[in-house]
């Protein structure tokens, strides 16, 4: 089975988990980058995200450095923004055909995951994915800290099940 981890990370939490998955599984790693960078101002980012959700705006993405057609399993990682997946992940999931592929979504959050996993699963399934084994991973509410609330053993166990 060939595996790819595709992720978007704002504060490096999602990147940390994606890199750990790659380290343990040997899956290839691919970071999603937007054409236009998001602001570093958290409050402005929240306002922009709420506006994007209301208008269903999808940010334009830079081309990926991997061709997803060559992979059977795609692990997709997103931070939770305003209770759902980050807009770049919504763009990725809604812009690709996942027919015949297994998509494994994971989200990183600070305690308010709400519907993020359901949203990622719904969008991937709408594009043909078989969604399996989703995971929510919680960090502390200090967005600049890299401290996990979800136990490392739980994360490692989940990764080993992929």
C-alpha positions in Angstrom: 0.0 0.0 0.0 1.3 3.4 -0.9 0.6 6.2 1.5 0.8 10.0 1.4 0.2 12.5 4.2 -1.2 15.8 2.9 -1.5 18.6 5.5 -1.9 22.3 6.1 -0.4 23.8 9.2 -0.7 27.3 10.6 1.1 27.1 13.9 3.1 24.0 13.2 0.9 21.7 15.3 -0.5 19.8 12.3 3.0 19.7 10.8 4.3 18.0 14.0 1.7 15.3 13.8 2.1 14.8 10.0 5.9 14.4 10.4 5.4 11.9 13.2 3.0 9.9 11.0 5.6 9.9 8.2 8.4 8.9 10.6 6.4 5.9 11.9 4.7 4.8 8.7 7.2 5.7 6.0 4.4 7.5 4.1 5.4 10.4 1.9 4.8 13.9 3.2 3.3 16.8 1.3 2.5 20.3 2.7 -0.4 22.3 1.3 0.5 25.9 0.7 -1.8 28.7 -0.4 -1.0 31.1 -3.2 -1.7 34.0 -0.8 -0.3 33.6 2.7 -2.6 34.1 5.7 -1.9 36.9 8.2 0.1 36.2 11.4 -2.5 38.3 13.3 -4.8 35.7 15.0 -7.8 37.9 15.4 -7.6 39.0 11.7 -7.3 35.4 10.7 -10.4 34.5 12.7 -12.4 37.3 11.0 -11.1 36.2 7.5 -12.0 32.5 8.3 -15.5 33.4 9.4 -16.0 35.4 6.2 -14.6 32.6 4.1 -17.0 30.1 5.7 -20.0 32.4 5.2 -19.1 32.9 1.5 -17.8 29.4 0.9 -14.6 30.9 -0.4 -11.9 28.4 -1.2 -8.3 29.8 -1.2 -6.2 29.0 -4.3 -3.5 26.5 -3.6 0.0 26.2 -4.9 0.6 23.0 -6.9 1.4 20.0 -4.7 4.9 18.5 -5.1 3.3 15.0 -5.1 0.8 13.5 -7.5 -2.0 12.0 -5.4 -3.1 9.6 -8.2 -0.1 7.4 -7.3 -1.3 6.7 -3.7 -3.9 4.3 -2.3 -4.1 5.9 1.1 -4.1 9.6 1.8 -3.8 10.9 5.4 -5.2 14.5 5.5 -4.3 16.8 8.3 -5.9 20.1 9.2 -6.0 22.6 12.1 -9.5 23.3 13.3 -10.5 26.9 12.4 -13.8 28.2 13.7 -15.0 24.7 14.5 -14.2 23.2 11.1 -11.4 22.3 8.8 -9.1 25.0 7.5 -10.1 26.5 4.2 -7.0 25.2 2.3 -7.9 21.6 3.3 -11.5 22.2 2.2 -10.1 23.4 -1.2 -7.8 20.3 -1.4 -10.6 17.8 -0.5 -13.2 19.4 -2.8 -10.8 19.7 -5.8 -9.5 16.1 -6.1 -11.0 12.8 -7.1 -10.5 10.2 -4.4 -12.3 7.4 -6.1 -10.8 4.1 -5.0 -8.7 5.8 -2.3 -8.8 5.6 1.4 -8.7 9.0 3.1 -7.8 9.2 6.8 -8.5 12.7 8.2 -7.0 14.1 11.3 -7.4 17.5 13.0 -5.4 19.4 15.5 -7.2 21.7 17.9 -7.1 23.5 21.2 -10.3 22.0 22.7 -13.1 22.9 20.2 -13.0 20.4 17.3 -16.8 20.5 16.9 -17.6 19.3 13.3 -14.2 19.4 11.7 -13.8 15.6 11.3 -17.4 15.3 10.0 -16.7 18.1 7.5 -13.5 16.6 6.3 -15.1 13.2 5.9 -18.2 14.6 4.2 -16.2 16.5 1.6 -13.8 13.6 0.9 -16.6 11.1 0.6 -18.4 13.5 -1.8 -15.4 13.1 -4.1 -15.3 9.3 -3.9 -13.1 8.6 -0.9 -13.5 5.7 1.5 -13.0 7.6 4.8 -11.5 5.5 7.7 -10.0 5.9 11.1 -10.3 9.7 11.7 -8.5 11.3 14.7 -8.8 14.4 16.7 -5.6 15.6 18.4 -5.7 18.3 21.1 -3.0 20.7 22.0 -3.1 23.2 24.9 -5.0 26.5 24.4 -1.6 28.3 24.2 -1.3 28.5 20.4 2.4 29.1 20.5 3.1 26.1 22.7 3.6 22.6 21.3 2.1 20.9 24.3 -0.2 18.0 23.7 -3.3 17.3 25.7 -4.0 14.1 23.7 -1.7 11.4 25.1 1.4 10.5 23.0 0.5 6.9 23.5 -3.0 7.4 22.0 -1.4 9.2 19.0 1.2 6.5 18.5 -1.4 3.8 18.7 -3.6 5.5 16.1 -0.6 6.0 13.8 0.4 2.3 14.2 -3.2 1.4 13.1 -2.9 3.2 9.8 
